[in-house]
Amino acid sequence: MVRPSPAETKLLICVWHAFTLWRPPRDVAVQIQQRWPEMRVVHLPTYDHLEDEIRDTDIFVGYSLRPHQFRAATKLKWIHATAAGVNQLMFPELRNSDVVVTNSRGIHALPMAEHIVGMLVALARRFPSAFRYQMQRRWAQQEIWDEPIRPRELHGQTVLFVGFGAIGREVARRLRPMGMRLWAVTRSGQAPPELVERALPPSELNTALPEADFVILAAPETPETIGMFGMPQFLTMKPTAFLINVARGSLIDEAALVEALRRRDIAGAALDVAREEPLPASSPLWELDNLFITPHISAVSEFLWDRQTKLLLENLERWFAGRELLNRVDKQRGY
């Protein structure tokens, strides 16, 4: 593929989301324009004029494109997704095209690692229970100790990561000094031995589950991972084990999770994602006393767009120099 010079390039930035942090600030376009004054840089704060602007765009920076918009983008050569997940872009026309896709994996790893460690501590030390009693003005020391799942130490507990990319590795670096045993299920069945004591392929997931005290879902959304956790997996887990999902809501059969939590097949769960977001008020997930919900805030950080812009500028430098791009997506695998 011939890469045009900056003077021959139009770059379009367009993301709108109800959550304001996911919207690119104007400064992203300003920094790109300052670095390449000869390049045409367009920032659309809404999708109102996307179909007009995409037609002669060479580089698109955004979250998603619909198939008919992609078909209209006859000059498009590269899409940089401002999210780590790109399942929304993996329609056949784009998969089978020569358009390069990169994503933002890695930029969320630090805040997400801290969030996951916070979830582990909260579940182990029974913080949600303490907060519920606080709202009742009750000093519930005995009540919390008498709950089916008592406060426990994290030291010596086994954590099983399902997916071990940038997020999993950052979590592991924080948990190892705490004396936890770390295992990982990865697509290749391999993981850095300095971070985990055991790595397994997906075919051995159900073998590993009975050994885990905490299971952390941090895998990408692909046809293979959608619905990967259902009742067979919950029944394989220890009744004292906890599930944490910071990946995508689609990885879990939510109806099965609700049933498993109601029956106490597992001790509890912590979710930062749901199949439908925002989670409807009618969802039975809200009613469960052994479920801890955070509203998709694990990646939230005041440094988000600093990291996004740094990654984008580095990749633009590589693009115009004819070098390999960072975070290039394998469109056949979908991540």
N, C-alpha and C positions, 0 to 999 in steps of 0.2 A: 504494500500500500504506500502510495506517495503521500508524504506528509507536507502540507503547504507551509510556507513561511508564516511568521506572525502577521506580516502585512496582508497576507492572503487569507487569514483565518478569522472566522466569526465564532465567538464563544458565547453561549447562552446559559445563563443561570436562572433556574425557575423551580422553586419549591414553595408550596403553600401547605401549611398544616394548622389544624386547630390549636395545637400546642405551640406557642410562640417560639420556644427555643429551637425547634426544628427548622424554622425559617432562616435562611442565610441573611446575615446583616449586610447592609450596603458596603461595608468595609471590605468584604471579600472581593467584590468587583473592583473596588478602588485599588487594592493592592495588586491585582492582576494587571490593571491598566497602567499603573505606575511602572511595573516591571517591563511591560511590552506596550508602549504608547501607540505603536503602529497597529496593534490588533484591535479589532472591533469587539467590544465586550458589552453585552446587553444583560441587564438584570431585571427580570420580571417578578414583582412581589406577589402576583396572583397568576392563575392560569388563563386569564381572560384573553390574552393575545398570544398564547403559546402556539396555536396552530399557524398563525401568520409568521411568527419569528422562526419557527423550527425549519421552515422550508429551505433556507439558505445557510443553516447552521452547520459548522464543521465539528464543534465540540459542545456537547450538552452536559451541563452539571445540574443534577437534580435527583429526584427520588424515583420517578417513574415516567414512562411514556406509554400511551395507548397504542395498539397496533395501527390504527389509521393515522395517528400522528407520526409514527415511525415510518410508515410508507410514504408520507409526504416529505420526509426529511431526506431528500435525494443526495445531499452533499455530506450527510453525517458520517463521521469516521470514528468517533470515540465518544462513549458515554461514561461519565464519572458519577457513580451513585453516591449520594451523601449519607447513605446507610450502609451497614455491613451486609444486610440481607438484600438479595437482588431477585428473589423469586417473582416479584411483580414485573420484572423485565423479561423473564424467560419464556416469552411466547415464541412460536415457531419461526416467524419471520426474522426476529432478531437473532435467535439461536443459530439460524442457518446463514446469516449474513457475514460480511467481513468486518462489521463494526466491532471495534474493541470495547470491552466493558471492564472498568475498574471499580472497586468499591472502597469503603472507608474502614475496613476491618483493622483493628489495632488501636484506632484512636479512642475507642471507648473502654479499652482494657483496664486502665487504672481506676476510674470511678466504679466500674462494674465489679472489679475485684474487691474493692473496699465494701461495696454494697453486699456482695455475697458473703464475705467474712462477717459482716453485720448480721445477716440472716442466720448464719450458723450459730453465732453467739446468742442471738435472740431466741432461737428455737431451743438450744441446749440449756440456757439459763432461765427459760420460761418467762421471758419479758412480756409477751402478749398477755399471759395470765396475770402478771403483776399489774399491768396497765388496766386491765378490766376491773380488778379489785380496787385499784386507785380511783377509778371513776365512781366506785361505790363507797369510797372513803373507808375501806376495810383494810386492816393490817393482817393480811392473809398468809402469814408465814406457815402456819400448820396446814391450811387449805391447799397451798401450792405444793407442799411436801406430800400431801395425801393424794394428789392427782394421779391418774393412771400412769402418766409419764412424768417422772420427777426431774428436778434440775440435775444436770449431769456435767461432768468434765469433758472438754473436747480432747484433752491429752489422751492418746491411745486409741481414739475412735478412728474408724476407717471411712474415708471419703472416696466415693466412686464417681469420677468425672465421665460423663457421656459426651464426648467431644472434648478435644484438648488443644484448642487453638490459642490465640493470644490471650483470651480471657482466662481460660483454664490455667495457662502457665503462670499468669500473674497471681491468680488465687493460690496456686501451689507454692509459689515463692513466699507467700505470707503464712501459709499453714504449716510448712515444714518446721519452722522454729517453734511451733506450738506443740510439737510431738505427735502430730496426727499421721496416720498411715494413709498413703495416697495411691489409688489405683486409677487407671484410665482406660476407657474403651474408645478406640479411634478407628477410623476407616482402614488404616494400614496395619493396625494391631501393634503399632510402635509409638513410643513416646520417650522424651529425654530421660535417661535413667537417673540423672542427678535430681530430677524433680519427682518422679513416681517410682515406686518399688515394683509395680507390676503393670504391664500394658497388655490389652487384649483386643482381638478383632470383634466386630459387632456380633458375629455368630456365637460368641461366648458371653454375651450380656447377661442372659438368664442364669448362667453359671456363677457370675460374679455378684449378682444382686443379693443373694442370701448372706453374703459376707459384709455388706455395706451398712454403716450406721447413718450415713448421709449420701444421697444420690444427687448430683448436680447436673442438670441438663444444660449444656452449652454448645449444642451441635447446630449446624445450619439447617434451615428448612429446605428439604429436598424430597423428591418422591419416596426415597427410602426411609426418611425420618418422620414423615407425617404419620401421626397416629402410632408411633413406635411404643408409647407407654399406655397400656390399657390394663384391664383386669388381670391377665396372666402375669404381667410384670408386678403389679401391686401384691398379688398373692404370693409371689416369689420372694418379695422383700420381707425383712424382719418386721414383726409387729411393733418394734421399738424404733424403726428407721423413719427418717424424714426425707421427703423429696423437695428439691429446690429447682424451679424452672425460671431461667433468665434468657432462654433462647427465643422460642416462638410458641404461642398457645397451641398451634396446630400439632405440636409433637405429642400432646397428651389427649387421650380420650376423656373429656371433661366429665361426661356422665359416669364413667367408670371411676374417676377420681372422687367424685362426690359420694358414690356408694362406698368406696373403700374407706374414705374418711369417716363417714357415718357409722360404718361397722367396726371402725378401729382396726382395720386390716393393717394399716400403717399408723405410726404415731401421729403424723401430721405432715403438713406441706407448707411451703412458702412460694408464692407465685408473684413474679413481676410482670407477667404477660398472660393474656387470655386469648381464646379463639376469637371472641368479639370484643373489640375495644372502641370506646369505653365499655367496661363490663356493665351490662344492663342491671338496673336495680332489681329486676325480677330473677336474676341468676341465683340458684341455690348455693353457689359458692360463698355468697355473703353471709349465710346463716351458720356456717360451720365454725365451731369454737376451736378446732384444731387446724385451722387454715389461717396463715398470715399473708395478707395481700398488700403489695405496694403497686401503685398505679403506673407501671412502666417508667420508673424513674431511675433504674439502676445505671443508666448511661448519662444521666443528667449531670452536667458540670459547667461551671463558669468558664472553663478553658476549652469547651467543645469547639468553638469556631476558630480559636487560635490553632488548635491541632488540625482541624479540617483544612484551613487555609495553608498551613505549612505543607501538608501532604499534597494538596492540589498544586501549589507552586513548584514543589519538587518534581511532580509528574509532568507538569508543563515544560520544565527545563529538559527533562528526559525526552519528551515528545518532540520538541523542536531540534534536539541533538540527535535524533534517530536511535535513542537507546531504549532498552526494555523498561516498561512501566512498572511501578510498584503496585501491588494488590490487583494484578490482572486476574480476572475471573475466567475460570474454565466454564464456558457456556454449556458444554455438554453435561458437566456435573452440576452446574447451577450454583457454584460458589468459588 
